[in-house]
């Protein structure tokens, strides 16, 4: 069917996605931070502690993550696997086959949310997102909620934020199948069990009795003896605080003007893009889920997309939580597109202009990166050189990150 005069062709949007994606990735590119490298060494030598699974796997399988160059390679490998799985998903659900779908793919590719995700390479969050996408790629109506249960529990042992930031979108397929009229009890029971198990695991890890100072000192000393890079000693106090203490400190931060300024800046940086993805997902859902079922579907989409914002009352990385709304809203959109069976939609006139404006704003955005730097500017020479040098030359000592 020929494209309308006020539309760009899918091929044009795809070319824009390639260019915008390359720029967005280059903006966030850097060596894995020492905070992430330090966190990856934590294991269960002092008992079952939060965020200790990767370090335990590292020691059991001899992954050599205590060497910075090995951690560097592992971190980028995990990200490449995640990127490949997302690209496979986009091809399978057919989102980029129409002008409207290709437009939102181009927006995601150029988004500051993707830049932020690239800046997080080395953090456990990349593994969490990878596990969530694996769950979404399972299409069996029983296998999918079963995977959400099993991988959800495993993911919480990597990092407890999975339960809030990433888990809800993994149950969106179950909610949409229910809205479509598939009322078999087994998937619903598995989904309910997944909610109970994942929340219980996250609460167990977050609310567990903090380690005493001696145990933390032993944990830190063990890491220091194994690694060949300067550790971030300011990471280890996380094991001295309970989830309740974290909550109190976050509430105290809410009384400061800086917290509200960061909230406003993060909302401006990320929420317009998130809103675009949610609007498209709701638009598709409205066409395929009529009546009360449609209200359930729309509520599920909103919950899956906005769930990371709840982390604002539990954690301090404001920009990180807002960035995840972009990621989760886009994943929710892929779930809706898949559920629609390839239902197409078009953007016209002002909608096309709005997407192009959003792409431009995303590429111009530079605020709140986890590295605490401003995003670099085109052509990103120093950042690319830094990453390539460490990858090709195989340096084993980390720079001052």
Secondary structure, 3 states (H helix, E strand, C coil): CCCCCCCCCHHHHHHHHHHHHHHHHHHHCCCCCHHHHHHCCCCCCCCCCCCCHHHHHHHHHCCCCCCHHHHHHHHHHHHHHHHHHHHHHHHHHCHHHCHHHHHHHHHHHCCHHHHHHHHCCCCHHHHHHHHHHHHHHCCCCCHHHHHHHHHHHHHHHHCCCHHHHCHHHHCHHHHHHHHCCCCCHHHHHHHHHHHHHHHHHHHHHHCCCCCCHHHHHHHHHHHHHHCCCCCCHHHHHHHHCCHHHHHHHHHHHCCCHHHHHHHHHHHHHHHHHHHHHHHHHHHHHHHHCCHHHHHHHHHHHHHHHHHHHHHHHCCCCHHHHHHHHHHHHHHHHHHHHHHCCCCCCCCCCHHHHHHHHHHHHHHHCCCCCCCCCCCCCCCCHHHHHHHHHHHHHCCCCCCCC
